[in-house]
Amino acid sequence: MIKWSLERRRQALPPDPAPGSFPIAQPTFRGRAPSGELSATWVGHSTVLLQLGAINVLTDPMWSDRASPVSFAGPRRFVPPAVSFDALPVLDVVLISHNHYDHLDRASVRTLARRMPKIDWVVPLGLLGLLRSWGVDRVREVDWWETVELPTAGGVVTVASTPAQHFSARGLWDRGRTLWCSWAIAAEGRRAFFAGDTAYHPEFAAIGKRYGPFDLSMLPVGAYEPRWFMKTVHMNPPEALRAYAELTGSRAGELAMLPIHWGTFRLTDEAMQEPPEWTSRLWSEAGYNSDRLWLLQHGETRRLVVGGR
């Protein structure tokens, strides 16, 4: 961190984007999707409303203005949450990837727990006590490669914790004390993968073989510069597309990818517009189906229906 801080003082970083550079779309999700449909609405950063038929799943809820333990400092949002708490449908499951402030936000957890006490929360090892202290009653913690089936009002959803290459910490003395993970989700004949925060690692192909094929892979593409520092914890767009190819195997380019973890907070040194532009260019160069790159605006909803798009 000290080396990175000194390096940043000696160089000119790309300017912050102008206000309105990342537009907000009007979401088009429904309270419950029809049977067999998969839809995803990007709230911002790594927060996605995933609807698998009548089952509603939310990933890494983050509604606060800053990704920080305090309200007056730390990375601040460039784009407000594109879906308000009041507009959310009834949630069945919330998945947490790890305990960093931009992925596990106390205020957001408390609000959801108060408004929807019947949500089933699934978290990596070590986080059960923290969520209970924030008012969450229904919470399960799991290890890598562990699978749980959750009965919900919309049917049964299966979630599996899968390996990720990252780390955990909320203070100076708790680094690595809790687990971090990605998630495989299956329900209504649909399968999705939520990577959370991760660097590229050698387990993506094994995850795809065990839990795929994934109709949708939600993969982080931002917060990757400088590479000497970020390579071990965050993917850049070429690594994200490599992970996508390994998750999808022979069906790469046919199955959807949703880039996340860009455009909401400025966390690292690359220009905030670079991740989506680079991802789009690489997707086109690979010859993939352009309809299967779900490069969404904040708030935008995209869906797959039975038997096709």
C-alpha positions, -999 to +999 in steps of 0.1 A: +000+000+000+028+024+008+046+017-025+014+021-044+006+054-026+041+068-034+039+057-070+005+074-075+020+107-062+047+106-090+023+100-119-007+116-135-037+094-131-065+094-157-091+121-148-123+112-132-152+108-157-175+138-162-208+137-144-233+116-164-206+096-182-223+064-170-260+068-176-287+051-155-313+030-173-348+023-162-350-012-148-376-035-164-376-064-139-408-079-126-418-089-091-413-125-102-401-137-136-420-163-155-409-199-152-377-207-171-367-171-176-334-157-164-330-120-159-303-098-145-305-061-134-272-044-126-278-022-096-241-011-096-206-024-088-211-061-078-248-058-069-270-077-093-306-086-090-307-121-105-341-136-113-343-173-121-380-178-128-399-169-097-368-169-075-351-136-067-314-136-057-293-105-049-255-104-049-232-084-027-257-056-017-240-022-017-262+009-015-240+032+006-224+063-007-189+053+003-171+019+004-155+026+037-159+020+075-166+057+079-190+080+061-166+109+055-137+092+037-130+063+014-141+055-022-172+074-031-198+064-057-198+080-091-232+065-099-260+062-073-277+028-068-298+023-099-326+005-080-339+019-047-347-003-017-384+006-022-383-007-058-368-041-050-390-071-054-393-096-025-359-112-022-355-149-015-317-152-013-288-129-008-252-141-016-221-125-001-187-131-017-164-117+010-162-090+037-146-060+019-166-028+023-175-025-013-191-060-012-204-063+024-220-030+035-234-028+070-261-002+062-274-022+032-275-055+051-293-039+081-319-023+058-326-055+039-327-075+071-353-051+086-374-049+055-373-086+044-366-107+075-373-140+056-344-136+032-320-166+033-284-152+034-255-175+023-220-164+032-184-178+032-170-193+064-165-169+093-192-143+085-222-158+102-216-139+135-211-105+118-244-108+099-262-120+130-249-089+148-264-067+120-299-082+124-299-111+100-317-141+113-316-166+085-279-170+075-257-200+065-220-200+061-203-225+037-169-237+026-156-239-010-172-267-030-201-269-005-236-269-019-269-259-002-305-262-013-328-235-002-366-238-005-381-204-013-416-190-021-407-194-058-392-229-057-359-245-047-326-228-055-292-245-052-262-224-045-226-237-043-195-218-030-166-221-054-130-210-051-118-175-057-084-158-055-087-128-033-084-120+004-106-107+033-102-079+058-123-051+074-095-037+097-058-039+103-057-071+122-082-095+106-067-101+072-076-136+060-097-144+091-128-151+070-132-169+037-139-153+003-156-172-026-176-171-058-211-186-063-228-210-087-266-207-087-291-231-102-329-229-103-358-233-127-336-250-152-312-221-154-276-217-141-256-186-133-221-179-119-213-149-098-175-144-094-176-117-067-141-104-064-113-126-078-081-127-097-077-151-125-070-186-111-068-222-123-102-235-110-126-218-135-126-249-159-133-272-129-161-249-117-177-249-152-175-287-154-190-293-120-218-267-119-222-255-155-231-249-182-238-214-170-265-194-189-249-163-174-215-156-159-211-124-139-174-116-139-154-086-126-135-066-152-124-035-133-100-024-105-069-039-120-041-013-122-013-013-113-009-049-123+022-055-101-002-049-072-037-059-083-029-090-105-032-113-075-066-101-064-084-086-095-088-096-131-084-073-160-106-077-191-083-103-209-082-124-178-120-121-173-125-133-209-101-162-203-121-171-172-153-169-192-139-192-219-129-217-193-162-216-175-182-221-207-158-244-226-170-253-261-200-229-257-179-198-253-196-169-271-230-186-270-236-182-233-240-147-217-214-128-198-222-098-176-192-076-167-194-062-132-171-043-107-165-012-129-179+023-133-195+027-098-165+033-076-130+044-085-108+019-066-076+017-087-056+035-113-071+027-147-095+051-164-130+043-153-142+041-190-114+016-199-129-017-185-161-018-206-144-005-237-116-031-235-140-059-227-162-050-257-132-049-280-119-083-268-153-099-271-156-087-307-121-098-316-129-133-302-158-135-327-183-141-299-221-134-304-225-097-296-259-104-280-243-125-254-221-097-239-244-081-214-225-048-210-253-031-191-259+005-180-265+009-143-301-002-137-305-020-170-323-053-171-314-081-196-332-114-199-331-149-214-364-165-221-374-201-226-358-216-257-337-186-266-328-150-259 
